[in-house]
Amino acid sequence: MVLNCQKIKARMVELGTNQGEVAEKMGIDRGTLNAKVNDPTGSRLTLDDIYSLIGILKIDDPRPYFFCG
């Protein structure tokens, strides 16, 4: 899997949120989320992380965010 880091971050900006707020909703530390989002291979993200991000960021089509490349 390839993670589109910039698209995830842009979506946060679109929604007026930030990594700290998203991390809190996911129940993880901001630094942990930062490491996961900044890993372009997506290897640090679990399936639960992906589902959480899809819900929190209100992503209708996850393919351009998580399955690009």
Backbone bond lengths (Angstrom), bond angles and torsions (degrees), N, CA, C in turn:
res aa  C-N    CA-C-N  psi(-1)  N-CA   C-N-CA  omega(-1)  CA-C   N-CA-C  phi
1 M - - - 1.448 - - 1.521 108.95 -
2 V 1.289 115.64 143.26 1.458 121.73 174.97 1.517 107.72 -116.46
3 L 1.317 116.64 133.69 1.456 122.59 -178.93 1.523 109.53 -100.84
4 N 1.326 117.01 129.97 1.463 121.48 175.53 1.524 107.38 -88.84
5 C 1.333 115.68 87.31 1.463 122.78 -175.26 1.525 111.68 -57.12
6 Q 1.321 116.53 -44.65 1.459 120.57 -176.92 1.526 111.03 -65.09
7 K 1.302 117.22 -37.58 1.463 120.68 -179.49 1.531 110.26 -67.72
8 I 1.310 117.94 -39.41 1.466 121.87 176.80 1.528 109.28 -61.80
9 K 1.319 117.00 -48.13 1.464 121.19 -179.18 1.528 111.19 -64.66
10 A 1.322 116.84 -39.68 1.468 120.77 179.05 1.527 110.11 -64.08
11 R 1.329 116.75 -37.07 1.459 120.02 178.89 1.525 110.49 -65.40
12 M 1.316 117.19 -38.21 1.466 120.47 176.44 1.530 109.82 -60.17
13 V 1.313 116.57 -44.79 1.464 121.10 179.37 1.528 110.11 -62.44
14 E 1.338 116.69 -44.61 1.467 120.96 178.51 1.524 111.82 -55.25
15 L 1.321 116.32 -38.06 1.459 121.45 -177.58 1.527 112.70 -89.08
16 G 1.333 116.76 -1.40 1.463 120.37 179.35 1.514 113.64 70.02
17 T 1.319 116.02 31.51 1.457 120.85 179.63 1.523 109.31 -121.25
18 N 1.309 116.63 178.72 1.468 120.77 179.58 1.525 109.57 -142.85
19 Q 1.313 115.45 175.63 1.464 119.83 -176.08 1.520 112.14 -62.50
20 G 1.313 117.24 -34.45 1.464 120.05 179.05 1.523 112.02 -62.75
21 E 1.327 116.30 -45.20 1.462 120.94 179.80 1.527 111.47 -67.66
22 V 1.325 116.00 -41.90 1.463 120.16 179.04 1.531 110.02 -64.97
23 A 1.321 116.69 -43.97 1.464 120.88 179.13 1.526 110.76 -59.58
24 E 1.324 116.45 -42.40 1.465 120.15 179.03 1.527 110.69 -60.68
25 K 1.327 117.09 -43.45 1.466 120.85 178.70 1.523 111.51 -64.79
26 M 1.340 116.13 -30.54 1.463 120.54 178.91 1.521 112.18 -82.36
27 G 1.339 117.05 -13.59 1.455 121.11 -178.68 1.514 113.57 78.37
28 I 1.346 115.91 27.65 1.470 120.21 178.19 1.517 109.45 -127.95
29 D 1.313 115.92 167.14 1.455 122.71 178.53 1.527 110.39 -72.46
30 R 1.323 116.91 146.62 1.456 121.23 179.12 1.517 111.99 -58.10
31 G 1.328 117.26 -39.38 1.458 121.07 178.49 1.523 112.39 -63.21
32 T 1.320 115.94 -36.28 1.460 120.41 177.55 1.519 110.49 -65.85
33 L 1.335 116.23 -46.12 1.463 119.25 177.91 1.523 110.48 -62.59
34 N 1.316 116.80 -41.68 1.463 120.71 179.00 1.521 110.99 -57.73
35 A 1.316 117.25 -44.92 1.469 121.05 179.36 1.530 110.73 -63.23
36 K 1.324 116.60 -40.23 1.461 120.41 -178.88 1.525 111.26 -68.68
37 V 1.329 116.85 -43.68 1.464 121.09 -176.96 1.531 111.34 -71.87
38 N 1.308 117.63 -28.67 1.462 120.67 -178.23 1.522 113.41 -90.45
39 D 1.317 117.52 5.75 1.464 121.50 176.36 1.532 108.02 -96.47
40 P 1.335 118.27 100.54 1.465 120.76 -174.24 1.527 113.89 -63.57
41 T 1.318 117.89 -16.45 1.464 118.96 177.73 1.523 111.18 -78.42
42 G 1.335 116.13 -18.61 1.458 120.05 -178.21 1.511 113.69 73.45
43 S 1.326 117.65 7.23 1.465 120.81 -173.76 1.523 113.11 -69.04
44 R 1.310 118.06 -18.41 1.471 120.65 179.81 1.522 112.77 -85.99
45 L 1.329 116.88 -14.94 1.458 120.47 -178.72 1.527 111.27 -82.01
46 T 1.317 115.68 132.48 1.455 119.91 172.86 1.532 108.03 -90.37
47 L 1.301 115.94 168.35 1.454 120.27 176.58 1.532 110.10 -61.63
48 D 1.326 116.90 -37.95 1.459 120.73 176.64 1.534 111.28 -62.41
49 D 1.340 116.58 -39.28 1.466 120.66 177.03 1.523 110.47 -60.49
50 I 1.319 115.50 -45.36 1.464 120.38 -178.64 1.523 110.18 -62.30
51 Y 1.327 117.06 -46.89 1.464 120.31 178.66 1.534 110.73 -61.00
52 S 1.317 117.04 -41.05 1.463 120.71 178.62 1.521 110.98 -62.18
53 L 1.321 116.95 -46.67 1.465 120.46 -179.59 1.524 111.38 -63.67
54 I 1.316 116.81 -39.99 1.470 120.39 178.14 1.533 109.76 -59.32
55 G 1.310 116.49 -43.96 1.458 120.34 -179.53 1.521 113.13 -70.69
56 I 1.316 116.27 -49.70 1.463 121.28 -176.88 1.522 111.26 -63.97
57 L 1.331 116.11 -40.64 1.468 120.37 -177.16 1.528 112.01 -91.50
58 K 1.328 116.63 4.96 1.470 121.56 176.26 1.527 111.50 51.16
59 I 1.328 114.61 53.26 1.463 121.66 -178.61 1.521 108.97 -90.70
60 D 1.324 116.21 119.93 1.469 120.92 179.99 1.530 111.99 -78.45
61 D 1.319 116.50 -43.26 1.468 121.42 -178.68 1.529 108.31 -122.03
62 P 1.328 118.46 102.85 1.460 120.94 -174.89 1.530 115.24 -73.45
63 R 1.329 117.09 -14.94 1.471 119.08 -173.95 1.520 113.79 -56.51
64 P 1.330 120.82 -45.53 1.475 118.43 -179.64 1.538 113.91 -67.85
65 Y 1.317 116.47 -17.58 1.465 121.19 -178.32 1.531 111.87 -91.10
66 F 1.327 116.03 -42.85 1.463 120.44 -169.78 1.519 115.57 -116.48
67 F 1.301 117.73 -19.12 1.457 118.69 -173.32 1.518 111.40 -126.48
68 C 1.325 116.14 35.26 1.456 120.38 -179.54 1.527 109.12 -87.40
69 G 1.288 115.54 163.70 1.445 119.48 173.50 1.450 116.83 101.12
